[in-house]
Amino acid sequence: MYRAEWTDRQRVFQAHALVDPTTPITELWFRTTVGPAGPAPRPGPGRLETSVVSALVGLVTVAVLLSLGAPRVLTAVIAAVWGGLVLVIAVAPWGRTSAAEPVVPLLMLWPVGSDLGTRSGCVVEILAEDRHRLGVDGTVMVVGSPRPNSTFGVMIDSYMVWPQGPPRPGRAGDPLLGY
């Protein structure tokens, strides 16, 4: 399901939940935190690794050319060009990763009575002001069904917190997401 499709479904649910008093309400444990919006991306090779591999490929190329009897001037020119390429790879301004990872306020929900250390039932993005309204952790009333790709809201007194993206299952072992 695409985020836009989920957003449309969530808006319809919000209107229904605000009008219909028979919408199911359950109590769940919650914890708020700030973390990455999704799973950590697979790390790519760094500049050092790329430079070392490029330098090794250049050395092997020059060694093969010398062993095959290529003219020394041609081999020296190829070695100089390859060395310049390695230098460009090592110090070029493009391709640098930003130091700041995009982070969003997150709401994690567990069933009431679940053991400490279990994986959360769902994780969803919320607004920063909603994180401050909710506090850090405790119990909260949930309107709807907080399952992955479902629609729901979290009720604080008479104020409703609506998720900003589709809920997803919790990730075990991720310190940013609790347990």
Order of alpha helices (4+ residues) and beta strands (2+ residues): alpha-beta-alpha-alpha-beta-beta-alpha-beta-beta-beta
